Structure formats: structure tokens, C-alpha cells
Amino acid sequence: MLCDSSGQDVVNSFSLVAYIPDPLRKFLDDLRRELVPGCVPNAHVTILPPRPLSGSPAEAIEIIRSRLPDFPPFEIETGDVVVFPVSDVVYLSIKEGRKQLFQMHPALNTGPLKYQEAFPYHPHITLAQNLTHDQSIELAAVARKRWSEYPYPRVFPVESLSFVQNTVRNLWVDLAHFQLDPAPSIHR
């Protein structure tokens, strides 16, 4: 276990995420707290799911920084509330923006960030996890009802990413932020 500059006990578990802006963020955070009381949410889409690093955080940040010029900002449109069949995670699907996320994932899953995940990469927004099968069915029904009542746009821009590290209290700490360049480099 390590300690970061804020005194948090951190663990070797890192992720790359795109935070969701308001008003969708507030709605999703409130929904997640309703579904999982005690949860400390920060609505996001994961580009690199949690993983240990094989190098230092500084090396991982440099890899991300070197690869991101290939990716311009894009929009994500959210879809329906769904449940992963094996893990019973309740999530919000992504309709538009999947192509960009599927391109980013392998491009950034390299060097000290390289990791073989337990499941194939599937872009989504987690609403509830660590559930029994019966709980997932019940909470998905609640989430679908709340989602049907959401009155604002279901599209948001992805203009920046955040590299985060987990703590022993399962609170994620931002280590670095990256802006996506609207004029990406040309692939050779």
C-alpha cells in the first residue's frame, strides 16, 4: 500500500475515465446512490477498466499523453438500462460513441497500462454492481423507471479524460487530466 500526497492510502489499481458533465452526471450520481445506498459515485465512462500498473504512474501518464493526440473530442449518446448476465452489473448502455471508445481502449492498453481484463471491453456507465442476480433484476427495474423520467439530453461531449487511482476505502483519486485535441495527428 502507498500513500499519495493528500494522505490517502492508495493501491496499485488505476483506470482511465471520461467524467460525465451535468445535468446527466447529477442525475446518474443520484440514481446510483438510490440504487446502492452508501455509494460515493462520480458518473463516468471507463476507457481502461481498473488494473495494476507494471510501471510507475508517471510512465502510464506519459503513455496516455503520447497516444491521445490521435483522438479528437467526440459525443456519447446513452441508451437503455441493461444488466450484464455474468456479473449482474446494472448499467446504462452507450448507443453513439462506441466506435471511438473501442478505438481508444486497445491504443491505450499498452506499456505499463497493459492488462488482460476479466471480460472483453464493453463501454457502459455503471449504475449498480456487486449484486445478486435477484438484486440486479430488481434494481434494473427501478433504474429503467427513473431513466424513463429523465427530462434532459442523453448526449454529452467527451473532451477530456482523467487517469485515476483507487484507495483502500475504494475512493478514486484523480492523478492526471488530459484534453482531447480537436485536430488529431494524422496516422501514417
C-alpha positions as CSV (number, residue, x, y, z in Angstrom):
1,M,0.0,0.0,0.0
2,L,1.2,3.5,-0.9
3,C,0.2,7.0,0.3
4,D,-0.5,9.8,-2.1
5,S,0.3,13.5,-1.5
6,S,-3.2,14.0,0.1
7,G,-2.5,11.3,2.7
8,Q,-4.8,8.7,1.0
9,D,-3.8,5.1,1.3
10,V,-3.7,4.1,-2.4
11,V,-3.4,0.7,-4.0
12,N,-2.0,-0.5,-7.3
13,S,-5.3,-0.1,-9.2
14,F,-5.6,2.5,-11.9
15,S,-8.2,3.4,-14.5
16,L,-8.8,5.9,-17.3
17,V,-12.2,7.5,-17.4
18,A,-14.3,10.2,-19.1
19,Y,-16.4,12.1,-16.5
20,I,-19.9,12.8,-17.4
21,P,-21.0,16.5,-17.2
22,D,-24.1,17.9,-15.6
23,P,-27.1,17.6,-15.7
24,L,-26.6,14.0,-16.6
25,R,-23.9,13.5,-14.0
26,K,-26.0,14.7,-11.2
27,F,-29.0,12.5,-12.3
28,L,-26.8,9.4,-12.6
29,D,-25.0,10.0,-9.3
30,D,-28.4,10.5,-7.5
31,L,-29.7,7.3,-9.2
32,R,-26.6,5.3,-8.2
33,R,-27.0,6.5,-4.6
34,E,-30.6,5.4,-4.7
35,L,-29.7,2.0,-6.1
36,V,-26.7,1.5,-3.8
37,P,-27.0,3.4,-0.6
38,G,-23.6,4.5,0.8
39,C,-22.1,4.5,-2.7
40,V,-19.8,7.5,-3.5
41,P,-20.4,7.9,-7.2
42,N,-18.8,10.1,-9.8
43,A,-20.6,9.3,-13.1
44,H,-18.1,8.3,-15.8
45,V,-17.4,6.1,-18.8
46,T,-14.4,3.9,-18.4
47,I,-11.8,3.7,-21.2
48,L,-9.3,1.5,-19.3
49,P,-11.0,-0.6,-16.6
50,P,-9.2,-0.9,-13.2
51,R,-5.8,-2.5,-13.5
52,P,-2.5,-2.8,-11.7
53,L,0.4,-1.0,-13.4
54,S,3.6,-2.7,-14.5
55,G,5.5,0.6,-14.2
56,S,5.1,3.9,-12.4
57,P,2.1,6.2,-12.6
58,A,4.4,8.7,-14.3
59,E,5.2,6.2,-17.0
60,A,1.5,5.4,-17.5
61,I,0.7,9.1,-17.7
62,E,3.3,9.6,-20.4
63,I,1.9,6.7,-22.5
64,I,-1.6,8.2,-22.3
65,R,-0.2,11.7,-23.1
66,S,1.7,10.3,-26.1
67,R,-1.3,8.4,-27.5
68,L,-4.2,10.9,-27.0
69,P,-3.2,13.2,-29.9
70,D,-4.7,10.5,-32.2
71,F,-8.2,11.0,-30.7
72,P,-10.4,14.1,-31.2
73,P,-13.3,15.0,-28.9
74,F,-16.5,13.1,-29.6
75,E,-20.0,12.7,-28.3
76,I,-21.6,9.8,-26.4
77,E,-25.3,9.1,-26.6
78,T,-26.6,6.9,-23.8
79,G,-29.0,4.1,-24.4
80,D,-31.0,1.7,-22.3
81,V,-30.6,0.3,-18.8
82,V,-29.2,-3.3,-19.1
83,V,-27.8,-6.0,-16.9
84,F,-24.6,-7.9,-17.7
85,P,-25.6,-11.6,-17.5
86,V,-22.5,-13.0,-15.8
87,S,-21.6,-10.2,-13.3
88,D,-25.1,-8.9,-12.6
89,V,-23.9,-5.3,-13.1
90,V,-26.7,-2.9,-13.9
91,Y,-25.6,-0.3,-16.4
92,L,-26.6,2.3,-18.9
93,S,-25.7,1.3,-22.5
94,I,-23.9,3.5,-24.9
95,K,-25.5,4.0,-28.4
96,E,-23.2,6.5,-30.0
97,G,-19.5,7.0,-29.3
98,R,-18.8,3.2,-29.0
99,K,-16.6,3.3,-32.1
100,Q,-14.3,5.9,-30.6
101,L,-14.2,4.1,-27.2
102,F,-13.4,0.8,-28.9
103,Q,-10.5,2.5,-30.8
104,M,-9.1,4.2,-27.6
105,H,-9.1,1.1,-25.5
106,P,-6.5,-1.0,-27.4
107,A,-4.5,2.0,-28.3
108,L,-4.1,2.9,-24.6
109,N,-3.9,-0.7,-23.2
110,T,-0.1,-0.8,-23.7
111,G,3.2,-0.4,-21.8
112,P,2.7,-0.1,-18.1
113,L,-1.1,0.1,-18.7
114,K,-1.2,-3.3,-20.5
115,Y,-3.6,-5.6,-18.7
116,Q,-5.8,-8.6,-19.7
117,E,-9.2,-7.8,-18.3
118,A,-11.6,-10.5,-16.9
119,F,-14.2,-9.6,-19.5
120,P,-14.0,-8.2,-23.1
121,Y,-14.1,-4.4,-23.1
122,H,-17.8,-3.2,-23.2
123,P,-18.3,0.6,-22.9
124,H,-21.0,1.4,-20.5
125,I,-22.0,3.5,-17.5
126,T,-22.2,1.5,-14.3
127,L,-25.3,2.1,-12.1
128,A,-25.1,-0.8,-9.6
129,Q,-22.6,-3.6,-9.0
130,N,-21.7,-6.4,-6.5
131,L,-25.3,-7.6,-6.6
132,T,-27.0,-11.0,-6.5
133,H,-28.9,-11.9,-9.7
134,D,-32.3,-11.1,-8.0
135,Q,-31.0,-7.7,-6.8
136,S,-29.8,-6.9,-10.3
137,I,-33.3,-7.6,-11.8
138,E,-35.0,-5.5,-9.1
139,L,-32.6,-2.6,-9.3
140,A,-32.6,-2.6,-13.1
141,A,-36.4,-2.2,-13.0
142,V,-36.0,0.8,-10.7
143,A,-33.3,2.3,-12.9
144,R,-35.4,1.9,-16.0
145,K,-38.3,3.7,-14.4
146,R,-36.1,6.6,-13.3
147,W,-34.3,6.7,-16.6
148,S,-37.6,7.0,-18.5
149,E,-38.4,10.1,-16.4
150,Y,-35.1,11.8,-17.2
151,P,-36.0,15.1,-19.0
152,Y,-32.7,16.3,-20.3
153,P,-30.5,15.4,-23.3
154,R,-28.9,12.0,-23.2
155,V,-25.9,13.0,-25.2
156,F,-22.7,14.5,-23.8
157,P,-19.3,15.5,-25.1
158,V,-16.1,13.7,-24.3
159,E,-13.5,16.4,-24.4
160,S,-11.2,15.2,-21.6
161,L,-10.1,12.1,-19.8
162,S,-8.9,11.5,-16.2
163,F,-6.3,9.0,-15.0
164,V,-7.4,7.8,-11.6
165,Q,-6.1,5.6,-8.7
166,N,-8.1,3.6,-6.2
167,T,-7.7,3.9,-2.4
168,V,-8.2,1.3,0.3
169,R,-11.6,3.0,1.0
170,N,-12.5,2.4,-2.7
171,L,-12.4,6.1,-3.4
172,W,-10.8,7.1,-6.7
173,V,-8.2,9.9,-6.7
174,D,-7.6,11.9,-9.9
175,L,-3.9,11.8,-10.8
176,A,-3.9,13.5,-14.2
177,H,-6.3,15.1,-16.7
178,F,-5.9,15.1,-20.5
179,Q,-7.7,17.3,-23.0
180,L,-8.6,15.7,-26.3
181,D,-7.2,17.7,-29.2
182,P,-9.9,18.7,-31.8
183,A,-7.2,18.4,-34.5
184,P,-5.8,14.9,-34.1
185,S,-2.5,13.9,-35.6
186,I,-2.6,12.1,-39.0
187,H,-1.9,8.4,-38.9
188,R,0.9,7.3,-41.2
